[in-house]
């Protein structure tokens, strides 16, 4: 509907008078405040580095990813620190071929 306003938005209008001559009038409508805002998103920032585990319970690490890698999805992903990511790459855990965390961390494989 064009020109539709949210429910909380009302105009101030002059009170209406009844035609019967009654001195009783309705109180004017007032501006209603906007609804309270939700607090800002309180989620923690996304991790900078991710470790992907292999299939099965207790399996060794399979890949190291950067935090924004689109290939890092699923339940086998866990956040790790930068030091842990470096250590995993030095311990011959493969780097993701899409996000190249070894290049970002300046790790040269042996």
C-alpha positions as CSV (number, residue, x, y, z in Angstrom):
1,X,0.0,0.0,0.0
2,X,1.7,3.3,-1.1
3,X,2.3,5.7,1.7
4,X,1.7,3.1,4.4
5,X,3.4,4.0,7.6
6,X,4.6,1.6,10.3
7,X,2.2,0.9,13.1
8,X,4.2,3.0,15.6
9,X,4.2,6.1,13.4
10,X,1.2,8.3,14.0
11,X,0.5,12.0,13.3
12,X,-0.4,14.5,15.9
13,X,-4.0,15.6,15.1
14,X,-6.4,18.1,16.5
15,X,-9.1,16.6,18.7
16,X,-12.4,16.0,17.0
17,X,-15.5,17.6,18.3
18,X,-18.7,15.9,18.4
19,X,-21.5,17.4,16.4
20,X,-23.9,17.1,19.3
21,X,-22.3,20.1,21.0
22,X,-20.8,18.1,23.8
23,X,-17.9,19.9,25.4
24,X,-16.1,16.6,26.0
25,X,-13.3,16.1,23.4
26,X,-10.9,13.3,22.7
27,X,-7.3,13.7,23.7
28,X,-5.0,14.5,20.8
29,X,-2.9,11.6,19.6
30,X,0.8,12.0,20.3
31,X,3.9,10.9,18.5
32,X,4.9,7.4,19.6
33,X,8.6,6.7,19.9
34,X,10.1,4.2,17.6
35,X,10.4,0.6,18.9
36,X,13.5,0.0,21.0
37,X,16.5,-1.1,19.0
38,X,18.0,-4.4,19.6
39,X,21.5,-4.4,21.0
40,X,24.3,-4.6,18.5
41,X,25.3,-8.1,17.3
42,X,27.2,-9.6,20.2
43,X,28.7,-12.5,18.3
44,X,32.4,-12.8,18.7
45,X,34.5,-12.0,15.7
46,X,35.1,-14.9,13.3
47,X,38.4,-16.8,13.9
48,X,41.4,-15.9,11.7
49,X,42.5,-19.5,11.3
50,X,40.7,-22.9,11.1
51,X,41.7,-26.5,11.4
52,X,39.8,-29.2,9.5
53,X,39.9,-32.7,10.9
54,X,39.7,-35.8,8.9
55,X,36.7,-38.2,8.8
56,X,36.1,-40.3,11.9
57,X,36.5,-39.8,15.6
58,X,39.9,-38.9,16.8
59,X,41.3,-38.5,13.3
60,X,44.4,-36.3,12.6
61,X,44.2,-32.8,11.2
62,X,43.7,-32.7,7.4
63,X,43.8,-29.0,6.4
64,X,44.6,-25.5,7.7
65,X,42.3,-22.7,6.4
66,X,42.1,-18.9,6.7
67,X,39.1,-17.7,8.7
68,X,37.1,-16.5,5.6
69,X,37.7,-19.6,3.5
70,X,34.5,-20.7,1.8
71,X,35.7,-24.3,1.6
72,X,35.9,-24.5,5.5
73,X,32.4,-25.7,6.3
74,X,31.0,-28.5,8.5
75,X,31.4,-30.0,11.9
76,X,35.0,-31.0,11.4
77,X,36.2,-27.4,11.6
78,X,37.6,-25.8,14.8
79,X,39.1,-22.4,15.3
80,X,42.8,-22.2,16.2
81,X,45.3,-19.4,16.9
82,X,47.9,-18.1,14.6
83,X,50.6,-20.0,16.5
84,X,48.7,-23.2,16.3
85,X,48.2,-22.7,12.5
86,X,51.9,-22.2,12.0
87,X,52.8,-25.2,14.1
88,X,50.3,-27.4,12.2
89,X,51.8,-26.3,8.8
90,X,55.3,-27.0,10.1
91,X,54.1,-30.4,11.2
92,X,53.2,-31.2,7.6
93,X,49.4,-30.6,7.9
94,X,48.3,-29.6,4.4
95,X,47.4,-26.0,3.6
96,X,44.0,-25.3,1.9
97,X,44.7,-24.9,-1.9
98,X,41.9,-22.3,-2.1
99,X,42.8,-19.8,0.7
100,X,46.6,-20.5,0.9
101,X,47.2,-20.0,4.7
102,X,50.8,-21.0,4.3
103,X,51.4,-17.9,2.0
104,X,49.5,-15.7,4.5
105,X,51.6,-16.9,7.4
106,X,54.8,-16.9,5.4
107,X,55.4,-20.6,6.1
108,X,57.7,-22.3,3.6
109,X,57.1,-26.1,3.6
110,X,60.2,-28.2,3.9
